[in-house]
Each structure stands twice: as C-alpha cells, then as structure tokens.
C-alpha cells in the first residue's frame, strides 16, 4: 500500500484519461536522411509524458496534400517506451519528397497532438543535396559522432563535409596505408583522433549520408620542396611570368595561425597533370584507410598565376578537367568549391555531383542569390546546387563587432527562404547543433542557435525536403505577374517589398513570396546581427496574371501549420493573353509558396 501511495503521489500511476492529457509528441523524424526506392522506411516518434493503454500513433504521407502513403498505425500499451518506431508504406518512385503528418490519438479517437516531418525517397543524394559539415575530431573539443550525426539527421542532412580533418594538404593520410596514425595535427595544430573520424564516417553511413573528405585542389605545405622526398619545383606557380623559378619566389598563401604547423601554403599548378596525379594518389591512399564516399575539393578564390615554363595558368578554366580527371582516377564522388561563383558554369557540366558555390562580396544581396542560382540552372538544369553563405561574417573595420551571442533568426530564415526558393540548399548546419557564420568552420562556436531558431530551421528543412520536387527539380522562370492589395511587390528582390519568385515545370507553376518588408537593407549578410523582424501579414489579397488555364491553387509555408498543404479557393477573370486570378493568402511571415496546377500538367 505504501508502494502504491508513493507512486501515486509522484504522478507515475495515472488514470487513462489523465495520461491522455499529459502525453504529447516531443519529436518525430525518419530514421534515415534519405531512402532508396523500396528501402524500408521508419519513423522515430519521441513522446513526453506517460502513454496510456490504447493510444494510437499513425501518420499520413502526402504529396501536395494528397495522401500517397501511411505509417502505422501503432497501438500503445500502458507505460510504453518514450520512443516508438513505426514503419511506413510509401510509393517506390525515385527522387520524391513527401510531407509526413504524425498524429497521436486517444483510445476513443480524439486528437491529442500532431507534428510534421518529411521523407526523401532518392536513390542518390546528388539531385537534392542537403549538405552539412563536421569540423572537430577529438573528445576534448566535444566531438560526439553518435549524437552529432543523429541531430543532423533530424534536419534530413544527406551529406557531410569533413572539414580540416586531414594531416596535410599535400599528404592527407597521416602515417601509411599499412600503419595509419592514430592521432595527428591539422593545419592549425589541432589534435585529430582517427577513431573519431572513423566514428563520424560510420554514423553518417548509418543514416544514408555521404561522407566527403575535405582537401584543397592546389595547396602544399611550406616544406614540400626541401623535405627528404621533395616535390618537383616544376609543379609550383609564380605571380609573374618573369623572375627566378625557386621555392623562395613561388606563389603562396601566408598562414597566420597561432600554433599552426605551416607558415604558408604553396599554390601548386592545379592544371598540371603531374600534380593532379600526385594528389589523386595521396587521396587514394586516404580512401584505402577511411571509407569516405568522395572528395570535397576546396579552392581559395585565386584565379591563377604562371607556370614554371612562364606560361599563364588559369585555375578557373581548368576546373572541369580537374574534376573529371579526379573522378575518373579515384572513382569517387567529387564536390568542388566555386569561390565567389567563379567557374560554376564549368562545374555544372563536369562530373561533380552538384555545384557548390561560396558567396562573397559580389553576391551579398538577396537578389544576387537568385541570379547565381539561375546561372547554374541555365548551364545545366539537372544539376543540384549548394550555396555556402556565411551569415554574420564580419571582417570589416568599418562596422564594430557585434556583442550578440546568438544567430539572428530573421536574417537566417530570410536567407534560407531565398536560397530554397532559388532551387538550392544552404550549407550551414553541422557539428551537432552548430551553425556556420564564417569560412573557417572550426571557429564557429561563438554564436548559438536559439531554441526558437532551432525549431524554425527544423520546419524549413522539413519543407525543403517534402517539397523538393517543386523547389529544385528543373524549374525555369515563369511569366507570372504578382500583385498584393495594399503592399509593394517586386520580382527583383528590392528591399522593403514582398519579393515574388515564379517558377514552372511540367504544368506546375510555383510562386514564392519572400517578405522583405521592414528593412531597407538589400543584403542577406547581417554583419551587425541586427536585421529587424518582418511584419506578420494576414488575409492578403493576391492577384496573379497568368498565361495558362489554372485548375487549382494550393498554399504552404514552413512558417505556418507545420508546412501542410492547403487548397485555396480563387476567382478567375479573363484578360488579354491570359487570365487574372485572385486568391486570399491566409498569412505570411517570412516565406509562403503558392502551387498552381495548370492544364496539361504531368503527374508529379
């Protein structure tokens, strides 16, 4: 009797009705970031509180609001585990994204709680890449492979860049294939533990994430021409066509890293086949020890120099040949960084899995994101696109360093809304719950992601995944004019307006509305971490001038209702060369999307 009374007072024995009131869905996510068609699909459902006998978990899998699959149902027993795994039945179509709505109901069918997640059914990551990063590889820096990769899986991250884990740029493997080192120092003198690196690779593969080994295309340490087995000086480059061809005069990038292991990085001749074959051999030795899926090739934004024979060397013109050669020799996946978007049109037509561009001073406005994405889509509409955009990077002396401790949710969500609307994804999430704000990934530990931003980003990455076909699958600009009663609308990303971005593919027209109201700043890069919030708008009367006959209009937003799709009524009026449609958009904070199904649309 005392035993019963103790647990009753502690709240651990509850009546079924009381248990129904306190149990809730804490989180829900798939057990993998990506599934091949036909691969078993399972959801992890985490609950808070004590489940009651007869409560039911189930889920609908939907495509633009249409049910195409299901998960469960699973009937719970009293005191069931707080984490439940439910199996799903989904279509076997390749390269498809779905929204999943999970429901917890009482024994009498009453809704207790509902939460969304998303599924990516794709046989390869390269069509819809969602790239994350790792940058710490020892326990003293907090590296936890199991926890960090599990957290990134909740965002559907399907590939990881292993930044600065390598021993040297010119010798990425520490030790030999027969006797690899257990620990080594990276370029900054940080300790790298082989077991941690291997653990991250294993965990990534367990979630169907690609593991990409970072290394530069053309850099070598300061001793490469004087060590016991020196590299040929003929592989170096110089800043001028004239002058002596020596190690002392060779082109280099000075390194000013406290505790670093090299004073400079030599710029090697990236276009020289001798250097290419040497570095590919070094990467191959790395791959024999560590089962990476491919090579993330970095460049530093330098466009070239002069060779040993005094001929000009154009790095950018050589990108495609370099990528194709590395892919052929290594038989591994290749991702190649187009710094400042230089050469991305060459990369778009290479063997690289997708295009990866790092945005700098020439591309710091919201409008420039759309422009650079369009360049890639025109060069090769089938190629995926990843953008590296460092949100709060501040290297200028004109603006004081911000004292902020957290990322600004407004600037981050508007930047993601722009990148996702442009048909790309943003490399920003990594090392568990961290986020990038500068190009040196290990340094990004100062700013924190607030709980509110973390939750919003979950919804944004659910949206990116669930609607991937309608955001990223070979869409072209659509001739749609958008106006909103009482609000300024502009298709060019003008500050303090509603930005309309219209795309189309296979009879589906997709119209994004990104809310740039509330600020006269055209830049996505928020150096002072102070961009003001955009106003929340309701019941917007939207007019659309279209050329094709529209059969239906739907609406969804990552800011509203878990990203669920809603059919909207609309009115149609014939005008010259088309029709004007009027629809009421229920609400807008940062980003809304309208889906217009037109005559002649193909089954998605």
Secondary structure, DSSP 8 states (H G I E B T S, - for coil): -HHHHHHHHHT-S--HHHHHHH-EEEEEEESSS-B-TTS-EEEEEEEES---TT-EEEEEEEETTEEEEEEEEEE--TT--SEEEEEEE----SSEEEEEEEEEE-TTS-EEEEEEEEEEE-S-SSSS--EEEE---SGGGT--HHHHHHHHHTTT--EEEETT-SS-SS--SSB-SSSB-SEEE-TTS-EEEHHHHHHHHHHHHHTT-EEEEEEESSEE-TTTTTSTT---GGGB-BSSSSS--STTTS-EEE---TT-S-SEEEEB-TT-HHHHHHHHHHHHHHHHHS--SEEEEE--S--EEE-TTS-EEETGGGHHHHHHHHHHHH-SEEEEEEETTTTHHHHTTSSSSEEEEE--GGG-BHHHHHHHHHHHHHH-TT-EEEEE--TT----SSS------B--HHHHHHHHHHHHHTT-EE--EETTTEE--SSSGGGTTSSB--HHHHHHHHHHHHHHHHTHHHHHSS-EE---EEEETTB-EETT--TTSEEEEEEEETTEEEEEEEE-TT----BS--TTS-------EEEEEEEEEESS-EEEEEEEBTTBGGG--EEE-EEEEEETTEEEEEEEEEEESSEEEEEEEETT----
